[in-house]
Structures are given as structure tokens and as C-alpha cells.
Amino acid sequence: MQEFHYKALPVDVHFGVGKSAETKDILLQHGYHKVLVITTPGQEEAGRKLAKELQEICVGLYPHAVMHVPVEVANKAVEFAKESDIDCCLALGGGSTIGLAKIIALKTHLAIVAIPTTYAGSEMTAIYGLTKNNLKTTGKDSHVLPKVVIYDPKLNQALPAKISACSGMNAMAHAVEALYAKDKNPIISLMAIESIKALKSSLPVIVKELTNISARQKASYGAWLAGICLGSVGMAIHHKICHTLGGTFNLPHAQAHAITLAYSVHYNRNADIEAMDRLAEALDVSSREEVGLAIYRLNQSLGIELALKDIGLPEEGPADVARMVCDSPYYNPREYNYDELEGLLQRAYKGLPPA
Ligand code: NAD
């Protein structure tokens, strides 16, 4: 066995159906008495309900989170937090809401408590993102890692089928890339495999039956594990491609991840043989040659759009993305080959199977 380094994330996790009803008690146990609830405009109503349940410990509601954390939105939120007398930001929502709370925490060192309502995984990482002049930059800082995370699969029942499917595949992408990460380790790999299996079995049920609570539980469990993977080890070619698709072409985050994952794993299918054999097993296919196709077929069965052109990538996109990825690559278990990558991105553009 290879030598490894493993550091557990210092996050207090509460998980259970209906768990969010205990939010006030959990906040008080952790010593938070002056709480600002943060949501997107779309989840304002849910935020208002939560704020009401918190009674006297809720200082206010800030329903202004936006995808990819534009710097203007972040600056206003930081000012608002500084002017309010608060000891904690309670982020109720997906990666966008948690992302805004992270910038507040970065600038003020206030604590974050997160109640994730998608499967994106941001709640388990110390990674933050900020978008300025159409360029998204990311950084890592221990202050932005939530102190407490409350998973309540009941809250995910309101997430529409399409977003549930793409968000779940976004989570799966974190787990998949953890398997062949530069700093992979046996504990994270175990979590990754468990996460992939949980997501693979729960998402097909969820898209047919949004309120199936045992499938929602399983998907939240898979997403939690995937979030730990993302927060613990480095990502590779797939995340580089998706950061380029989101940052430069403004493609929707979860959909870009969902579509592209099939092509990224196909590209890497023979790169880390141990990892890819384990992935094949988790995806229930007989060889690593089939992992890309297995993910493509899973996307198809979930009703996810299959072509990058249908979610906004322009015709010159595949060549541009391949060039940008090769020009400033992340670590990957195999070398970057422009021609091969461009060929795969052309297939992803058209929605053709990876092989
Ligand atoms: P999101 O947070 O933008 O949510 C998508 C939409 O779904 C929003 O309109 C939201 O209001 C709505 N929504 C969320 N939960 C809902 C629910 N339960 N019911 C009904 N509607 C609901 O999407 P996302 O994919 O979770 O997050 C994407 C953002 O998160 C991107 O900016 C991405 O870069 C970031 N992200 C960061 C990290 C990290 O570690 N820093 C990890 C993953 C994602």
C-alpha cells in the first residue's frame, strides 16, 4: 500500500429526516445566539419559515445569494453582515447560498452553519469562489469551512427532478475524481465508492418520485460523502474542464458537471487502473473501458440534457476549452493530450456517447 496523509474535516454533522426542525437547539448547543439566515431569492420563503422557527435568536433574513458569487453581491453581503450584530451565518440552500456565506466568513471570520438543499457538496469544503469581470477565482481558507452542517433530506424533496439529477451527478463527479486524486488515500476512496453507489441507486428513483424519502436520504448521504471527498483531496481534469465551462462560458454548474463527467472518466479510463477498476465495479460494469458509457447511460436515464451545445456552449467551445485546459492544467493521472481532449469535447458538444 502507498503511504498517505489523511486529515479529517472538523465539521459537526447532523443528519436525519426532519433534522432541520432541531436547528434552533443545534445553534444554541454551539453557542450561536444572533443568527443571520441567508438564501437565494428563490428560497426566500423557506428562509422566512426557518427564521420564524428560530424566534429570538434570528437577527434577520438575507435572501440575495446568486450563482457563482458575483463580487458586487458579495461586497454588499459582507457590509450587511458587518453592520448587523450577528455571531453566525445560517446558509439555507445550495452551493450558491453557501458560497455567499463563505465570502462573509472569509472577510469577517464569522461562523457558518449550513443546511444544504442541493447535492453540490460545498458545505463540506474550505473552498470559496468569487466572480469578478466574468472571471471566477477560487481559494482555500479554513475560516470558510462550515462549523456545523445539518442534512435534512426532507428539504431536498422540493428540488425539481432536473436539478436533483444534475446536482447528484455533480456530487458523483467529486467522488469519482477523489478516486484518482494526486493525494488520494484509502479512507477517502472508501467514501468515494460508497458515495457513487448511493447516488447511482438513488437518483433514478428520485427523478421518478421526487418525494421518495428513502431515495432522498440515500442521495443526501452520497452527497455528504462526495462533499468530504471534494474537501479532502485535490481534483483533476474533470473539475478543470468544468471550471472553464462555468468560468469562461458561464454554463450552469451542475449541468456542465453532469454532462462532462462521462467524457472525463473515459479520457482517464486507463490512467489509474486500480481506481478505474473500482469505479467500474461501483458503476456495475464489467471493465474500465465502459465507465464513460455507463455514466452517459445513467445521465440518459435521468433525463439530463446530453449535449453541451444545448446548455449554452458555442460552436468554437470544444477547441477553446481543450486549449485552456491544456494551457493551465490541474494535476491529472495521465498527461493532457489536446487532440484527444478536443475530440471528446466535440462529442460532448453534440451529446454523442464518449466512445
Ligand atoms: P444553486 O445553489 O445555485 O441552486 C440551484 C437553484 O435551485 C437555485 O435557484 C436555488 O434557489 C434552488 N434550490 C436549491 N435548493 C432547493 C430546494 N431544495 N428546493 C427548491 N429549490 C432549490 O446550485 P448548486 O449547484 O447547489 O450550487 C452551484 C454553485 O456552488 C456554483 O457557483 C459552484 O461553483 C458552487 N460550488 C462550490 C463548491 C465549493 O466547494 N466551494 C462545491 C460545489 C459547488
Residues whose N, C-alpha, C, O or C-beta is under 5 A from the ligand:
A	BS01	NAD	T40 G42 Q43 M67 H68 G93 G94 G95 S96 T97 T117 T118 A120 G121 S122 T125 I127 Y128 L155 N156 A158 L159 H253 A254
